[in-house]
Amino acid sequence: MKGKKGAGPVDIIFIMAIFMMLAITGLLCHYIYGEFMVEIEEKFNESYTNEDMSLAFSRGVDTFNNMDYLLFGVFAGLVIAMLVTAFLVNVHPIFFPLFIFIMLIAVLISVPLSNVWITISTNPVFSNNITYFSLTNHLMCNLPYYVTVFGFIGIIVLYAKTRSQNEFVA
């Protein structure tokens, strides 16, 4: 990894954007699938359904009801990847103030993203669906706190590792 340079705390901005898109997409998919299931149940009477069809629909419902755990796993994986990347990248200490400034920008960006999520999740249309997204709802409602904590942990990991002599090229 010698000579490789990385973005460092900029990764937290990408994590915010990716998780926001996935969370909104997951909530919309859960809503659309729920509406689809209501229409299917109205269109097909019990006489038309068979065992395979009801098994397929119940598996689909289970999948969408467990999407919250999938989204939390993606968030955890992205944070772990950011920390591993921060550990493996060599950065000159002179960039520390720049990374602090980037963290402040990330926190400022996370506030409107969190507010957008709160606006979407409190919409009466999604009131039934948001109950299946408790972890995602918690992460998105408290996004500025998580961005601050994981961003500064990333900066600490980036600069706290031991450095050998002549590692930095001026």
VEXBAFI-783260 format. One line per 5 residues: their letters; for each residue x, y, z negated of C-alpha. Coordinates in Angstrom, 2 decimals, decimal comma. Layout:
<recs>
A = X/Y/Z ~ ... $
</recs>
This chain:
<recs>
MKGKK = 0,00/0,00/0,00 ~ 3,02/2,27/0,11 ~ 2,45/5,45/2,09 ~ -1,35/5,09/2,09 ~ -3,37/8,11/1,07 $
GAGPV = -6,99/8,05/0,06 ~ -9,89/10,32/-0,63 ~ -10,05/9,54/-4,35 ~ -13,10/11,15/-5,99 ~ -14,67/11,90/-2,62 $
DIIFI = -15,87/8,30/-2,75 ~ -18,42/9,23/-5,41 ~ -20,15/11,54/-2,90 ~ -20,46/8,66/-0,44 ~ -21,78/6,40/-3,20 $
MAIFM = -24,45/8,99/-4,04 ~ -25,53/9,33/-0,43 ~ -25,59/5,59/0,24 ~ -27,48/4,79/-2,96 ~ -29,99/7,58/-2,37 $
MLAIT = -30,74/6,28/1,12 ~ -31,03/2,69/-0,09 ~ -33,26/3,64/-3,03 ~ -35,69/5,61/-0,89 ~ -35,67/2,92/1,80 $
GLLCH = -36,30/0,22/-0,79 ~ -39,19/2,14/-2,33 ~ -40,73/2,80/1,08 ~ -40,33/-0,84/2,14 ~ -41,97/-2,00/-1,09 $
YIYGE = -44,87/0,40/-0,50 ~ -45,28/-0,62/3,16 ~ -45,15/-4,32/2,34 ~ -47,75/-3,84/-0,40 ~ -50,06/-2,06/2,03 $
FMVEI = -49,42/-4,78/4,60 ~ -50,37/-7,47/2,09 ~ -53,62/-5,67/1,23 ~ -54,52/-5,54/4,93 ~ -53,63/-9,19/5,47 $
EEKFN = -55,74/-10,28/2,52 ~ -58,67/-8,25/3,84 ~ -58,34/-9,58/7,40 ~ -57,89/-13,24/6,55 ~ -60,35/-15,04/4,36 $
ESYTN = -59,33/-17,98/2,22 ~ -60,62/-20,25/4,97 ~ -57,99/-19,02/7,40 ~ -54,99/-19,17/5,11 ~ -52,87/-22,24/4,83 $
EDMSL = -50,25/-23,31/2,33 ~ -47,28/-22,29/4,48 ~ -48,67/-18,81/5,07 ~ -49,37/-18,15/1,41 ~ -45,91/-19,49/0,47 $
AFSRG = -44,26/-17,15/2,97 ~ -46,22/-14,15/1,70 ~ -45,50/-14,98/-1,94 ~ -41,77/-15,23/-1,17 ~ -41,95/-11,86/0,54 $
VDTFN = -43,65/-10,35/-2,50 ~ -41,00/-11,87/-4,79 ~ -38,23/-10,48/-2,60 ~ -39,59/-6,96/-2,64 ~ -40,36/-7,13/-6,36 $
NMDYL = -36,71/-8,05/-7,05 ~ -35,26/-5,36/-4,78 ~ -34,43/-3,29/-7,85 ~ -31,78/-5,81/-8,89 ~ -30,35/-5,80/-5,38 $
LFGVF = -30,06/-2,02/-5,41 ~ -28,42/-2,07/-8,85 ~ -25,95/-4,69/-7,59 ~ -25,09/-2,51/-4,60 ~ -24,54/0,48/-6,88 $
AGLVI = -22,34/-1,55/-9,24 ~ -20,38/-2,97/-6,30 ~ -19,79/0,49/-4,83 ~ -18,58/1,84/-8,17 ~ -16,24/-1,14/-8,66 $
AMLVT = -14,92/-0,68/-5,12 ~ -14,30/3,00/-5,86 ~ -12,37/2,14/-9,02 ~ -10,29/-0,53/-7,28 ~ -9,53/1,89/-4,47 $
AFLVN = -8,55/4,55/-6,99 ~ -6,16/2,10/-8,61 ~ -4,53/1,06/-5,33 ~ -4,10/4,53/-3,83 ~ -1,02/6,61/-4,62 $
VHPIF = -1,77/10,30/-5,02 ~ 0,57/13,11/-5,94 ~ -0,31/14,78/-9,26 ~ -0,54/18,17/-7,59 ~ -3,96/17,14/-6,21 $
FPLFI = -5,50/16,80/-9,69 ~ -7,15/20,28/-9,68 ~ -8,53/19,58/-6,22 ~ -10,10/16,33/-7,44 ~ -11,64/18,13/-10,42 $
FIMLI = -13,12/20,67/-7,98 ~ -14,47/17,83/-5,80 ~ -16,04/16,27/-8,90 ~ -17,79/19,55/-9,69 ~ -19,13/19,65/-6,13 $
AVLIS = -20,29/16,02/-6,47 ~ -22,16/16,83/-9,67 ~ -23,75/19,86/-8,02 ~ -24,85/17,69/-5,08 ~ -26,22/14,99/-7,39 $
VPLSN = -28,66/17,36/-9,12 ~ -30,84/18,03/-6,04 ~ -30,63/14,35/-5,06 ~ -31,92/13,41/-8,49 ~ -34,68/16,00/-8,20 $
VWITI = -35,70/14,66/-4,79 ~ -35,93/11,16/-6,26 ~ -38,03/12,42/-9,19 ~ -40,36/14,21/-6,76 ~ -40,74/11,09/-4,63 $
STNPV = -41,10/8,67/-7,54 ~ -43,73/10,76/-9,33 ~ -45,86/10,97/-6,20 ~ -49,18/9,21/-6,91 ~ -48,78/7,18/-3,70 $
FSNNI = -45,76/5,39/-5,18 ~ -47,03/5,13/-8,76 ~ -47,67/1,38/-8,49 ~ -44,40/0,70/-6,66 ~ -42,08/2,62/-8,97 $
TYFSL = -42,80/0,17/-11,79 ~ -40,78/-2,43/-9,85 ~ -37,78/-0,08/-9,62 ~ -36,97/0,56/-13,28 ~ -33,16/0,28/-12,91 $
TNHLM = -33,07/2,33/-9,74 ~ -35,38/4,92/-11,25 ~ -33,13/5,21/-14,30 ~ -29,99/5,55/-12,17 ~ -31,50/8,13/-9,86 $
CNLPY = -33,13/10,20/-12,61 ~ -29,81/10,35/-14,44 ~ -27,62/10,56/-11,34 ~ -25,68/13,69/-12,41 ~ -24,60/11,95/-15,63 $
YVTVF = -23,50/8,80/-13,81 ~ -21,65/10,81/-11,16 ~ -19,82/12,73/-13,87 ~ -18,88/9,64/-15,88 ~ -17,84/7,42/-12,96 $
GFIGI = -16,12/10,30/-11,18 ~ -13,94/11,13/-14,15 ~ -13,26/7,44/-14,79 ~ -12,13/7,26/-11,16 ~ -9,83/10,24/-11,65 $
IVLYA = -8,40/8,70/-14,81 ~ -7,77/5,40/-13,02 ~ -6,24/7,31/-10,12 ~ -3,69/9,12/-12,31 ~ -3,25/6,86/-15,35 $
KTRSQ = -1,41/4,00/-13,69 ~ 2,31/3,75/-14,17 ~ 4,38/5,21/-11,40 ~ 7,82/4,21/-10,30 ~ 10,53/6,67/-9,35 $
NEFVA = 10,60/7,92/-5,76 ~ 7,04/6,83/-5,24 ~ 5,92/10,22/-4,01 ~ 7,29/11,76/-0,89 ~ 7,25/15,54/-1,01 $
</recs>
